[in-house]
């Protein structure tokens, strides 16, 4: 079969797979991309995948051709605990559906079809399986005696795996470092981009002082967002070119001191004089950020997917959000261990439900927020819109019907 495909391509019977992809995919209105083609790395990965697994590639191509669109759909995982550190391997390689496997396997999305606003085509568009445009991980070292929290981060433009499903050597060295890296707060991210060539500076998570920030989805009106962050000082918070980093700068601006206006805030003003923020401060800043982005979209009737997460190493705020009231965001699940207490939030569950595995993963409702404090071990969930309330009512009604 591989020889037949190669022969056909060589004879010109069919376009090269990368050409098929580039001609069949256009920029996504819900994505950060204003480009008309996929990133070259994603194209090369998909092309190689066709030669190795033709059916696998054709499924990927069919989605792009049928919809004439391919949105970016990253995958991310966060872990936060009051007492139990974990290693990077416990996110990236050890789980049955580890983050490494999520770079190439079809999405595992339990209960996704039961959502009130579920749409098959949009779900495939926002939760596709190839995430090969960079990876990153951020973690904190906690000094339990002094209370000092030290932030570390490592990012790469490489795919987490290659077309043969071999793990990137740089990631492998980090994950299996001896002694192993472990932490009570870890952010891990796989990037899938349609916005130019992969670059380490555009890989998540992003840093704003002591904060880690990451995203799955896309801001529709990136130009408006860039204008929002157009002040010279606020622009200095951004080193790359992604909508995510600009959204993070906007978020950071809402943490400014009360005597500073947004355009005069600097990275030093926002973060460096402080070791952390209150959970209320982070929550309010997230709400302001989402409200501002939604206001931009309301002017045009378009939508942005905002699965966002932020932490200062002590508190965590995460949302699953879509600015259009009639559409679902990309998937986002959570699992909470009350005995530790420990919180997991992930684009896809890291474990599949089996008799041996009793970890429960719950699909976050559209437009909902989860907050967690490692100081108190308390978790809180809240709806940000009426659409979230309606989704929760829909779920309760489904439970009663069964």
C-alpha positions as CSV (number, residue, x, y, z in Angstrom):
1,X,0.0,0.0,0.0
2,X,2.8,2.4,0.9
3,X,4.5,1.7,-2.5
4,X,1.3,2.3,-4.3
5,X,0.9,5.6,-2.6
6,X,4.4,6.6,-3.4
7,X,4.1,5.5,-7.0
8,X,0.9,7.5,-7.5
9,X,2.5,10.6,-6.0
10,X,5.6,10.2,-8.1
11,X,3.5,9.7,-11.3
12,X,1.4,12.8,-10.5
13,X,-1.9,10.8,-10.2
14,X,-2.7,12.6,-6.9
15,X,-1.3,15.8,-5.4
16,X,1.3,15.4,-2.7
17,X,-0.5,15.1,0.7
18,X,1.0,18.4,1.9
19,X,-0.5,20.1,-1.2
20,X,-3.8,18.5,-0.5
21,X,-3.8,19.8,3.0
22,X,-2.8,23.3,2.0
23,X,-5.4,23.6,-0.7
24,X,-8.1,22.0,1.4
25,X,-7.7,24.0,4.6
26,X,-8.5,27.7,5.1
27,X,-8.0,29.9,8.1
28,X,-10.4,29.4,11.0
29,X,-12.7,32.2,12.1
30,X,-12.4,30.9,15.7
31,X,-8.7,30.6,15.6
32,X,-5.8,33.0,16.2
33,X,-4.7,32.3,12.6
34,X,-5.0,34.7,9.8
35,X,-3.0,32.4,7.6
36,X,-4.4,30.4,4.7
37,X,-2.3,27.3,5.4
38,X,-1.4,24.9,8.1
39,X,2.0,25.1,9.8
40,X,4.7,23.4,7.8
41,X,5.4,20.9,10.6
42,X,1.8,19.8,10.9
43,X,1.7,19.4,7.1
44,X,4.9,17.3,7.1
45,X,3.6,15.2,9.9
46,X,0.3,14.6,8.3
47,X,1.9,13.8,5.0
48,X,4.2,11.3,6.6
49,X,1.3,9.8,8.5
50,X,-0.5,9.2,5.2
51,X,2.4,7.1,3.9
52,X,2.5,5.1,7.2
53,X,-1.2,5.1,8.0
54,X,-3.3,6.0,4.9
55,X,-6.7,5.7,6.6
56,X,-5.5,7.7,9.6
57,X,-4.5,10.5,7.3
58,X,-7.6,10.4,5.1
59,X,-9.7,10.9,8.2
60,X,-7.7,13.9,9.1
61,X,-7.9,15.3,5.5
62,X,-11.6,14.6,5.2
63,X,-12.4,16.9,8.2
64,X,-10.4,19.7,6.6
65,X,-11.9,19.3,3.2
66,X,-15.5,18.9,4.3
67,X,-15.4,21.9,6.6
68,X,-13.0,23.9,4.4
69,X,-11.5,24.9,7.8
70,X,-9.1,23.7,10.4
71,X,-9.0,25.4,13.8
72,X,-6.0,25.2,16.1
73,X,-6.8,22.7,19.0
74,X,-4.0,22.4,21.4
75,X,-4.0,19.9,24.3
76,X,-3.0,20.8,27.9
77,X,-2.9,19.4,31.4
78,X,-2.5,21.1,34.7
79,X,-1.9,19.5,38.1
80,X,-2.1,21.3,41.5
81,X,-2.0,19.7,45.0
82,X,-1.8,20.9,48.5
83,X,0.6,18.1,49.6
84,X,1.4,15.6,46.9
85,X,4.0,16.4,44.2
86,X,4.1,14.3,41.0
87,X,6.8,13.8,38.4
88,X,6.6,15.0,34.8
89,X,6.4,11.4,33.7
90,X,3.0,11.1,35.5
91,X,1.6,13.5,33.0
92,X,3.6,12.9,29.8
93,X,4.2,9.2,29.6
94,X,2.8,7.0,32.4
95,X,-1.0,7.4,32.0
96,X,-2.9,5.2,29.6
97,X,-3.8,8.3,27.6
98,X,-0.8,10.4,28.4
99,X,-0.1,13.8,27.0
100,X,2.5,12.3,24.7
101,X,-0.1,10.0,23.2
102,X,-2.5,12.9,22.8
103,X,0.0,14.4,20.3
104,X,-1.1,11.7,17.7
105,X,-4.0,9.5,18.9
106,X,-7.6,10.2,18.1
107,X,-9.2,12.3,20.8
108,X,-10.7,10.6,23.8
109,X,-13.8,12.6,24.7
110,X,-16.2,10.8,27.1
111,X,-19.7,12.3,27.3
112,X,-18.9,15.0,24.8
113,X,-21.9,14.1,22.6
114,X,-24.3,14.6,25.5
115,X,-23.7,18.4,25.6
116,X,-26.7,20.5,25.0
117,X,-25.1,22.3,22.1
118,X,-23.0,19.4,20.7
119,X,-22.2,19.7,17.0
120,X,-20.3,16.8,15.4
121,X,-18.4,18.9,12.8
122,X,-17.5,21.7,15.2
123,X,-16.4,19.1,17.8
124,X,-14.0,17.5,15.2
125,X,-12.8,20.9,14.2
126,X,-11.9,22.0,17.8
127,X,-10.6,18.6,19.0
128,X,-8.5,17.2,16.2
129,X,-5.8,14.6,16.9
130,X,-2.6,16.0,15.5
131,X,-0.8,18.4,17.9
132,X,2.7,18.6,16.6
133,X,3.7,22.3,16.6
134,X,5.6,22.6,19.9
135,X,5.4,21.6,23.5
136,X,6.1,23.1,26.9
137,X,6.0,22.5,30.6
138,X,6.2,24.8,33.6
139,X,6.5,23.9,37.3
140,X,7.3,25.4,40.7
141,X,9.7,24.4,43.4
142,X,8.1,25.0,46.8
143,X,10.2,25.6,49.9
144,X,7.9,24.4,52.6
145,X,10.0,26.1,55.4
146,X,10.4,29.6,53.9
147,X,7.3,29.6,51.7
148,X,9.4,30.6,48.7
149,X,8.0,29.5,45.3
150,X,10.4,29.3,42.4
151,X,9.2,29.1,38.8
152,X,10.8,26.9,36.1
153,X,9.8,26.4,32.4
154,X,11.0,24.5,29.4
155,X,9.6,25.0,25.8
156,X,10.4,23.6,22.4
157,X,9.2,24.1,18.8
158,X,9.6,20.3,18.2
159,X,6.6,18.0,18.1
160,X,6.3,15.9,21.3
161,X,6.5,12.9,18.9
162,X,7.5,12.3,15.3
163,X,5.6,10.5,12.5
164,X,6.8,7.2,13.9
165,X,5.4,8.1,17.3
166,X,8.8,8.3,18.9
167,X,9.0,10.9,21.7
168,X,11.1,14.0,21.1
169,X,14.6,13.5,22.5
170,X,14.5,16.9,24.2
171,X,11.3,16.1,25.9
172,X,12.5,12.6,26.8
173,X,15.6,14.0,28.5
174,X,13.4,16.4,30.6
175,X,10.8,13.8,31.6
176,X,13.4,11.2,32.5
177,X,15.9,13.5,34.1
178,X,17.6,12.1,37.2
179,X,16.7,12.9,39.9
180,X,13.2,13.4,38.3
181,X,11.6,16.8,38.2
182,X,8.6,16.8,40.6
183,X,6.3,19.5,41.8
184,X,2.9,20.2,43.4
185,X,2.0,22.6,40.5
186,X,2.7,21.7,36.9
187,X,1.4,23.1,33.6
188,X,2.0,21.0,30.5
189,X,1.0,21.9,26.9
190,X,1.0,20.5,23.3
191,X,0.6,23.1,20.6
192,X,-1.3,22.8,17.3
193,X,-1.0,26.0,15.3
194,X,-2.1,27.4,12.0
195,X,-0.3,30.7,12.6
196,X,3.1,30.4,10.9
197,X,6.0,28.2,11.6
198,X,6.4,26.6,15.0
199,X,8.7,28.5,17.4
200,X,9.8,27.9,20.9
201,X,8.9,31.4,21.9
202,X,5.3,30.8,20.8
203,X,5.0,27.5,22.7
204,X,3.0,27.5,25.9
205,X,3.0,28.0,28.8
206,X,3.8,31.7,28.9
207,X,5.3,33.5,31.8
208,X,4.3,36.9,33.2
209,X,6.5,37.4,36.2
210,X,5.5,34.6,38.6
211,X,2.5,33.6,36.6
212,X,2.2,30.6,34.2
213,X,-0.5,31.1,31.5
214,X,-1.7,28.6,28.8
215,X,-4.6,28.3,26.3
216,X,-6.4,25.9,24.0
217,X,-8.5,27.5,21.3
218,X,-8.2,30.8,19.5
219,X,-9.0,34.5,19.8
220,X,-11.0,35.5,16.7
221,X,-10.1,39.1,16.5
222,X,-6.3,39.0,17.1
223,X,-5.9,42.5,15.6
224,X,-8.3,44.0,18.2
225,X,-6.5,42.1,20.9
226,X,-3.1,43.4,19.8
227,X,-4.5,46.9,19.7
228,X,-5.8,46.4,23.2
229,X,-2.2,45.6,24.3
230,X,-0.8,48.4,22.1
231,X,0.7,50.5,24.9
232,X,4.5,50.4,24.8
233,X,4.8,49.0,28.3
234,X,2.1,46.4,28.0
235,X,3.5,45.3,24.6
236,X,6.8,44.6,26.4
237,X,5.1,41.7,28.2
238,X,4.8,39.9,24.8
239,X,7.9,38.2,23.2
240,X,6.1,36.1,20.6
241,X,3.3,36.4,18.1
242,X,0.4,34.3,19.5
243,X,-3.1,35.4,20.5
244,X,-2.5,33.4,23.7
245,X,0.4,35.6,24.8
246,X,-1.5,38.8,24.0
247,X,-4.4,37.5,26.0
248,X,-2.1,36.8,28.8
249,X,-0.7,40.3,28.7
250,X,-4.3,41.6,28.8
251,X,-4.9,39.4,31.8
252,X,-1.8,40.7,33.5
253,X,-2.9,44.3,32.9
254,X,-5.9,43.6,35.1
255,X,-3.6,42.8,38.0
256,X,-1.9,46.2,37.8
257,X,-1.6,48.3,41.0
258,X,-4.6,50.5,41.6
259,X,-2.6,53.7,40.9
260,X,-1.6,52.5,37.4
261,X,-3.7,52.6,34.3
262,X,-3.5,49.7,31.8
263,X,-1.2,51.4,29.3
264,X,1.4,52.3,31.9
265,X,1.6,48.9,33.5
266,X,4.9,47.0,33.2
267,X,5.9,43.4,33.8
268,X,7.7,44.7,36.9
269,X,4.6,46.5,38.1
270,X,2.4,43.4,37.6
271,X,4.4,40.6,39.0
272,X,8.0,41.0,40.2
273,X,7.4,42.8,43.5
274,X,5.1,40.0,44.6
275,X,5.5,36.3,45.3
276,X,1.8,35.6,44.6
277,X,-1.7,36.9,44.3
278,X,-4.9,36.2,46.1
279,X,-7.3,33.8,44.4
280,X,-9.9,36.6,44.2
281,X,-7.4,38.8,42.3
282,X,-6.7,36.0,39.7
283,X,-10.4,35.2,39.4
284,X,-11.4,38.8,38.8
285,X,-8.6,39.3,36.2
286,X,-9.8,36.2,34.4
287,X,-13.4,37.4,34.3
288,X,-12.3,40.8,33.0
289,X,-10.2,39.2,30.3
290,X,-13.0,37.0,29.1
291,X,-15.5,39.9,29.2
292,X,-13.2,42.1,27.1
293,X,-12.6,39.4,24.5
294,X,-16.3,38.6,24.3
295,X,-17.1,42.3,23.9
296,X,-14.8,42.3,20.8
297,X,-16.5,39.3,19.3
298,X,-20.0,40.6,20.0
299,X,-19.3,43.5,17.6
300,X,-18.8,41.1,14.7
301,X,-20.9,38.1,15.8
302,X,-17.9,35.8,15.6
303,X,-16.6,33.4,18.3
304,X,-13.4,32.7,20.2
305,X,-12.6,29.5,22.1
306,X,-11.0,30.4,25.5
307,X,-9.9,27.3,27.4
308,X,-7.5,29.3,29.6
309,X,-5.5,28.5,32.7
310,X,-3.3,30.6,35.0
311,X,-1.4,29.9,38.2
312,X,1.0,31.7,40.5
313,X,2.3,28.4,41.9
314,X,-0.2,28.6,44.8
315,X,-3.6,29.3,43.2
316,X,-5.1,28.0,40.0
317,X,-7.9,29.5,37.8
318,X,-9.1,27.6,34.7
319,X,-12.0,28.2,32.4
320,X,-13.8,26.4,29.5
321,X,-15.4,29.1,27.4
322,X,-16.8,30.0,24.0
323,X,-17.8,33.6,23.3
324,X,-20.7,32.5,21.2
325,X,-23.7,31.5,23.3
326,X,-24.8,28.8,20.8
327,X,-21.5,26.9,20.5
328,X,-19.4,24.6,22.6
329,X,-15.7,25.3,23.3
330,X,-13.0,22.6,22.9
331,X,-13.2,19.8,25.4
332,X,-11.9,20.3,29.0
333,X,-12.2,17.8,31.9
334,X,-11.3,17.8,35.6
335,X,-10.7,15.3,38.3
336,X,-10.4,16.1,42.0
337,X,-9.0,13.9,44.8
338,X,-10.5,15.2,48.0
339,X,-8.1,13.2,50.3
340,X,-4.9,14.9,49.0
341,X,-6.5,17.3,47.9
342,X,-5.3,17.4,44.3
343,X,-6.8,18.8,41.1
344,X,-6.3,17.7,37.5
345,X,-7.6,19.6,34.6
346,X,-7.0,18.3,31.0
347,X,-8.2,18.7,27.5
348,X,-8.7,15.0,27.5
349,X,-8.7,12.6,30.4
350,X,-5.3,11.0,31.1
351,X,-6.9,7.7,32.1
352,X,-9.7,5.8,30.5
353,X,-12.4,4.3,32.7
354,X,-11.6,0.7,33.5
355,X,-12.3,-1.6,36.4
356,X,-8.8,-1.1,37.7
357,X,-8.9,2.7,37.4
358,X,-11.3,4.5,39.6
359,X,-10.2,8.1,38.8
360,X,-13.3,10.0,37.7
361,X,-13.0,12.7,35.0
362,X,-15.9,15.1,34.6
363,X,-16.5,17.3,31.5
364,X,-16.5,21.0,32.5
365,X,-19.6,22.8,31.4
366,X,-19.5,25.4,28.7
367,X,-18.5,28.9,30.1
368,X,-17.6,27.5,33.5
369,X,-14.7,28.3,35.8
370,X,-12.8,26.2,38.4
371,X,-10.6,27.7,41.1
372,X,-8.3,26.0,43.5
373,X,-6.0,27.0,46.3
374,X,-3.0,24.8,47.4
375,X,-3.1,26.6,50.7
376,X,-6.5,25.5,51.7
377,X,-7.2,22.6,49.4
378,X,-10.5,24.1,48.5
379,X,-12.0,23.8,45.0
380,X,-14.8,26.0,43.6
381,X,-16.8,25.9,40.4
382,X,-18.9,28.8,39.0
383,X,-20.9,29.6,35.9
384,X,-19.9,32.7,34.0
385,X,-22.9,32.8,31.7
386,X,-26.6,31.7,31.4
387,X,-25.5,29.2,28.8
388,X,-23.5,27.4,31.6
389,X,-26.6,27.3,33.8
390,X,-28.6,25.9,31.0
391,X,-26.0,23.2,30.3
392,X,-26.0,22.1,34.0
393,X,-29.8,22.0,34.0
394,X,-29.6,19.9,30.8
395,X,-27.3,17.4,32.5
396,X,-29.5,17.1,35.6
397,X,-32.5,16.4,33.3
398,X,-30.5,13.7,31.5
399,X,-29.5,12.1,34.8
400,X,-33.1,12.1,35.9
401,X,-34.2,10.5,32.6
402,X,-31.8,7.6,33.1
